[in-house]
């Protein structure tokens, strides 16, 4: 996410502590937060996909998902 957008999220949060946000400001903050979370989740997913585990015998194997984990929600990367 661009640094300007993160600064805008922070600015809107600061404003919300001083006064109530307008409907447009609330919608803007919600959209920016959603975009931030989506990009954060994608970044973590990429990191995990590129992670390998070294076995005691020295071999590397890709990290695998454990059974029973929650399915991705709306807006989450597949």
MMTF fields as JSON, N, C-alpha, C and O atoms, coordinates in Angstrom:
{
  "mmtfVersion": "1.0.0",
  "mmtfProducer": "UNKNOWN",
  "numBonds": 311,
  "numAtoms": 312,
  "numGroups": 78,
  "numChains": 1,
  "numModels": 1,
  "chainsPerModel": [1],
  "groupsPerChain": [78],
  "chainIdList": ["A"],
  "bondAtomList": [4, 2, 8, 6, 12, 10, 16, 14, 20, 18, 24, 22, 28, 26, 32, 30, 36, 34, 40, 38, 44, 42, 48, 46, 52, 50, 56, 54, 60, 58, 64, 62, 68, 66, 72, 70, 76, 74, 80, 78, 84, 82, 88, 86, 92, 90, 96, 94, 100, 98, 104, 102, 108, 106, 112, 110, 116, 114, 120, 118, 124, 122, 128, 126, 132, 130, 136, 134, 140, 138, 144, 142, 148, 146, 152, 150, 156, 154, 160, 158, 164, 162, 168, 166, 172, 170, 176, 174, 180, 178, 184, 182, 188, 186, 192, 190, 196, 194, 200, 198, 204, 202, 208, 206, 212, 210, 216, 214, 220, 218, 224, 222, 228, 226, 232, 230, 236, 234, 240, 238, 244, 242, 248, 246, 252, 250, 256, 254, 260, 258, 264, 262, 268, 266, 272, 270, 276, 274, 280, 278, 284, 282, 288, 286, 292, 290, 296, 294, 300, 298, 304, 302, 308, 306],
  "bondOrderList": [1, 1, 1, 1, 1, 1, 1, 1, 1, 1, 1, 1, 1, 1, 1, 1, 1, 1, 1, 1, 1, 1, 1, 1, 1, 1, 1, 1, 1, 1, 1, 1, 1, 1, 1, 1, 1, 1, 1, 1, 1, 1, 1, 1, 1, 1, 1, 1, 1, 1, 1, 1, 1, 1, 1, 1, 1, 1, 1, 1, 1, 1, 1, 1, 1, 1, 1, 1, 1, 1, 1, 1, 1, 1, 1, 1, 1],
  "groupList": [{"groupName": "UNK", "atomNameList": ["N", "CA", "C", "O"], "elementList": ["N", "C", "C", "O"], "formalChargeList": [0, 0, 0, 0], "bondAtomList": [1, 0, 2, 1, 3, 2], "bondOrderList": [1, 1, 2], "singleLetterCode": "X", "chemCompType": "L-PEPTIDE LINKING"}],
  "groupTypeList": [0, 0, 0, 0, 0, 0, 0, 0, 0, 0, 0, 0, 0, 0, 0, 0, 0, 0, 0, 0, 0, 0, 0, 0, 0, 0, 0, 0, 0, 0, 0, 0, 0, 0, 0, 0, 0, 0, 0, 0, 0, 0, 0, 0, 0, 0, 0, 0, 0, 0, 0, 0, 0, 0, 0, 0, 0, 0, 0, 0, 0, 0, 0, 0, 0, 0, 0, 0, 0, 0, 0, 0, 0, 0, 0, 0, 0, 0],
  "groupIdList": [1, 2, 3, 4, 5, 6, 7, 8, 9, 10, 11, 12, 13, 14, 15, 16, 17, 18, 19, 20, 21, 22, 23, 24, 25, 26, 27, 28, 29, 30, 31, 32, 33, 34, 35, 36, 37, 38, 39, 40, 41, 42, 43, 44, 45, 46, 47, 48, 49, 50, 51, 52, 53, 54, 55, 56, 57, 58, 59, 60, 61, 62, 63, 64, 65, 66, 67, 68, 69, 70, 71, 72, 73, 74, 75, 76, 77, 78],
  "secStructList": [7, 7, 2, 2, 2, 2, 2, 2, 2, 2, 2, 2, 2, 2, 2, 2, 2, 2, 1, 7, 7, 7, 2, 2, 2, 2, 2, 2, 2, 2, 2, 2, 2, 2, 2, 2, 2, 2, 2, 2, 2, 2, 2, 2, 2, 2, 2, 2, 2, 6, 7, 3, 3, 3, 7, 6, 6, 1, 7, 3, 3, 3, 7, 7, 7, 7, 6, 6, 7, 7, 7, 7, 7, 6, 6, 1, 7, 7],
  "xCoordList": [0.848, 0.0, 0.89, 1.933, 0.466, 1.238, 1.278, 0.285, 2.413, 2.536, 1.5, 1.064, 1.104, 0.114, -1.231, -1.932, -1.573, -2.844, -2.794, -3.778, -1.652, -1.501, -1.586, -2.225, -0.948, -1.025, -2.462, -2.878, -3.225, -4.626, -5.446, -6.298, -5.211, -5.904, -5.611, -6.518, -4.331, -3.941, -4.572, -5.005, -4.623, -5.227, -6.708, -7.205, -7.411, -8.84, -9.063, -10.038, -8.182, -8.297, -8.085, -8.803, -7.093, -6.825, -8.03, -8.422, -8.615, -9.79, -10.946, -11.684, -11.106, -12.232, -12.139, -13.148, -10.944, -10.779, -11.17, -11.487, -11.143, -11.474, -12.947, -13.558, -13.501, -14.906, -15.421, -14.658, -16.722, -17.318, -17.035, -17.159, -16.66, -16.391, -17.691, -18.732, -17.611, -18.777, -18.97, -18.098, -20.094, -20.361, -19.334, -18.899, -18.948, -17.954, -16.597, -15.898, -16.23, -14.954, -14.956, -13.954, -16.085, -16.193, -16.066, -15.393, -16.709, -16.646, -15.227, -14.74, -14.562, -13.189, -12.26, -11.423, -12.417, -11.568, -11.816, -10.867, -13.068, -13.396, -12.793, -12.252, -12.883, -12.329, -10.806, -10.226, -10.163, -8.708, -8.255, -7.268, -8.972, -8.633, -8.782, -7.93, -9.852, -10.085, -8.966, -8.475, -8.565, -7.476, -6.174, -5.423, -5.915, -4.704, -4.684, -3.676, -5.794, -5.861, -5.698, -5.013, -6.319, -6.203, -4.75, -4.249, -4.077, -2.68, -1.78, -0.822, -2.078, -1.306, -1.447, -0.461, -2.679, -2.915, -2.215, -1.664, -2.239, -1.555, -0.051, 0.59, 0.504, 1.93, 2.304, 3.3, 1.505, 1.764, 1.626, 2.431, 0.606, 0.388, 1.593, 2.05, 2.113, 3.281, 4.492, 5.254, 4.665, 5.789, 5.678, 6.664, 4.487, 4.303, 4.477, 5.007, 4.036, 4.196, 5.662, 6.024, 6.493, 7.915, 8.77, 9.994, 8.132, 8.838, 9.029, 8.106, 10.233, 10.531, 10.959, 11.475, 10.73, 11.109, 12.269, 12.198, 13.323, 14.458, 14.204, 14.062, 14.152, 13.94, 15.239, 16.317, 15.132, 16.347, 17.398, 18.592, 16.952, 17.922, 18.539, 19.356, 18.151, 18.732, 17.928, 18.259, 16.888, 16.078, 15.152, 14.771, 14.805, 13.858, 12.523, 12.463, 11.458, 10.111, 9.296, 9.493, 8.385, 7.563, 6.647, 6.207, 6.377, 5.45, 4.062, 3.663, 3.322, 1.99, 0.959, 1.243, -0.269, -1.377, -1.771, -1.709, -2.174, -2.692, -4.17, -4.858, -4.657, -6.075, -6.872, -6.389, -8.102, -8.988, -8.837, -9.491, -8.004, -7.873, -9.051, -9.644, -9.378, -10.512, -10.289, -9.162, -11.364, -11.312, -11.158, -11.577, -10.554, -10.408, -11.77, -12.724, -11.848, -13.088, -13.156, -12.263, -14.226, -14.344, -13.214, -12.898, -12.62, -11.531, -10.17, -9.147, -10.148, -8.884, -8.323, -9.09, -7.009, -6.43, -6.7, -6.786, -6.831, -7.088, -5.82, -5.847],
  "yCoordList": [-1.174, 0.0, 1.233, 1.267, 2.227, 3.45, 4.147, 4.152, 4.726, 5.411, 6.518, 6.774, 7.174, 8.243, 7.711, 8.379, 6.505, 5.918, 5.528, 5.686, 5.021, 4.686, 5.965, 5.985, 7.022, 8.309, 8.809, 9.389, 8.585, 9.015, 8.217, 8.789, 6.921, 6.107, 6.676, 6.853, 6.961, 7.505, 8.871, 9.166, 9.701, 11.028, 10.917, 11.627, 10.016, 9.837, 9.298, 9.668, 8.443, 7.939, 9.067, 9.17, 9.912, 11.061, 11.998, 12.474, 12.26, 13.127, 12.521, 13.237, 11.195, 10.533, 10.655, 10.551, 10.873, 11.06, 12.466, 12.708, 13.39, 14.779, 15.085, 15.871, 14.459, 14.683, 13.45, 12.56, 13.421, 12.308, 12.483, 13.584, 11.406, 11.453, 11.576, 11.069, 12.257, 12.328, 10.955, 10.091, 10.774, 9.508, 9.21, 8.07, 10.246, 10.066, 9.683, 8.828, 10.317, 10.002, 8.583, 7.874, 8.172, 6.812, 5.79, 4.771, 6.065, 5.151, 5.101, 4.029, 6.25, 6.296, 5.501, 4.727, 5.702, 4.985, 3.481, 2.698, 3.071, 1.64, 1.032, -0.073, 1.752, 1.238, 1.134, 0.144, 2.15, 2.127, 1.009, 0.327, 0.823, -0.26, -1.618, -2.492, -1.797, -3.068, -3.338, -4.463, -2.309, -2.459, -2.816, -3.68, -2.143, -2.413, -3.863, -4.555, -4.32, -5.695, -6.716, -7.724, -6.46, -7.376, -7.482, -8.583, -6.349, -6.356, -6.996, -7.689, -6.771, -7.388, -8.91, -9.639, -9.375, -10.824, -11.454, -12.551, -10.759, -11.276, -11.369, -12.333, -10.388, -10.381, -11.551, -12.237, -11.767, -12.882, -14.211, -15.12, -14.326, -15.553, -15.85, -16.991, -14.829, -15.019, -15.452, -16.322, -14.847, -15.216, -16.678, -17.415, -17.097, -18.483, -19.459, -20.554, -19.072, -19.953, -20.135, -21.145, -19.18, -19.251, -19.719, -19.594, -20.253, -20.731, -22.233, -22.968, -22.684, -24.124, -24.519, -23.707, -25.781, -26.339, -27.302, -28.177, -27.137, -28.058, -29.212, -29.013, -30.414, -31.623, -32.002, -31.537, -32.841, -33.265, -33.91, -33.833, -34.553, -35.189, -34.191, -34.576, -32.918, -31.88, -31.535, -30.57, -32.29, -31.992, -30.807, -30.551, -30.103, -28.993, -29.425, -30.121, -29.015, -29.279, -27.997, -27.232, -27.767, -26.555, -26.611, -27.682, -25.454, -25.345, -25.731, -25.341, -26.498, -26.947, -26.432, -26.224, -26.226, -25.806, -26.964, -28.126, -26.642, -27.66, -27.863, -26.933, -29.075, -29.36, -28.602, -28.362, -28.223, -27.604, -26.097, -25.48, -25.479, -24.039, -23.406, -24.003, -22.198, -21.487, -21.235, -21.017, -21.267, -20.947, -19.437, -18.68, -18.988, -17.555, -16.874, -17.436, -15.683, -14.92, -14.093, -14.161, -13.304, -12.442, -11.422, -10.82, -11.231, -10.28, -10.864, -10.221, -12.091, -12.745, -13.391, -13.85, -13.439, -14.096, -15.591, -16.19, -16.179, -17.627, -18.407, -19.636],
  "zCoordList": [0.0, 0.0, 0.0, 0.653, -0.733, -0.82, 0.543, 1.271, 0.878, 2.18, 2.368, 3.491, 1.279, 1.395, 1.903, 2.663, 1.47, 1.905, 3.377, 4.1, 3.817, 5.239, 6.069, 7.121, 5.598, 6.3, 6.363, 7.366, 5.286, 5.264, 6.273, 6.953, 6.384, 7.394, 8.777, 9.591, 9.036, 10.335, 10.586, 11.7, 9.548, 9.677, 10.024, 10.898, 9.328, 9.603, 11.019, 11.673, 11.487, 12.859, 13.856, 14.85, 13.585, 14.461, 14.495, 15.561, 13.331, 13.248, 14.033, 14.71, 13.944, 14.618, 16.135, 16.833, 16.639, 18.09, 18.518, 19.683, 17.561, 17.853, 17.609, 18.332, 16.591, 16.232, 15.509, 15.133, 15.325, 14.589, 13.1, 12.565, 12.443, 11.006, 10.232, 10.648, 9.1, 8.219, 7.574, 7.655, 6.95, 6.272, 5.193, 5.034, 4.449, 3.389, 3.981, 3.438, 5.093, 5.739, 6.301, 6.211, 6.882, 7.405, 6.277, 6.428, 5.16, 4.013, 3.453, 3.094, 3.377, 2.879, 3.801, 3.336, 5.106, 6.061, 5.987, 6.031, 5.876, 5.778, 4.517, 4.559, 3.389, 2.131, 2.213, 1.768, 2.779, 2.91, 3.845, 3.57, 4.94, 5.871, 5.195, 5.359, 4.442, 3.753, 2.755, 2.654, 2.02, 1.055, 1.776, 1.324, 2.9, 3.666, 4.145, 3.997, 4.716, 5.217, 4.103, 4.275, 2.972, 1.831, 1.38, 1.153, 1.251, 0.823, 1.879, 1.537, 3.15, 4.228, 4.183, 4.295, 4.018, 3.957, 2.75, 2.849, 1.62, 0.433, 0.679, 0.259, 1.348, 1.646, 2.565, 2.335, 3.594, 4.51, 3.775, 3.976, 2.924, 2.158, 1.269, 1.207, 0.577, -0.28, 0.54, 0.12, 1.701, 2.559, 2.971, 2.926, 3.37, 3.807, 2.648, 2.836, 1.454, 0.3, -0.084, -0.688, 0.258, -0.076, 1.106, 1.074, 2.139, 3.319, 3.232, 2.88, 3.554, 3.572, 4.98, 5.748, 5.291, 6.592, 6.365, 5.502, 7.133, 7.039, 8.004, 9.21, 7.453, 8.241, 8.962, 8.589, 9.989, 10.706, 9.809, 10.096, 8.71, 7.813, 6.82, 5.984, 6.911, 6.074, 4.831, 4.142, 4.527, 3.347, 3.626, 4.769, 2.572, 2.674, 2.108, 1.094, 2.762, 2.244, 2.387, 3.332, 1.451, 1.541, 2.762, 3.18, 3.315, 4.434, 3.941, 2.844, 4.749, 4.344, 5.318, 6.497, 4.801, 5.652, 6.552, 6.15, 7.766, 8.674, 8.387, 7.967, 8.611, 8.449, 9.494, 10.601, 9.138, 10.095, 10.191, 11.032, 9.368, 9.413, 8.694, 7.795, 9.1, 8.519, 7.041, 6.596, 6.295, 4.873, 4.718, 5.593, 3.602, 3.386, 3.3, 2.763, 3.823, 3.779, 2.515, 1.67, 2.384, 1.207, 1.184, 2.21, 0.046, -0.077, 0.243, 0.011, 0.778, 1.082, -0.173, -1.02, -0.312, -1.477, -1.44, -0.368, -2.6, -2.695, -2.633, -2.698]
}
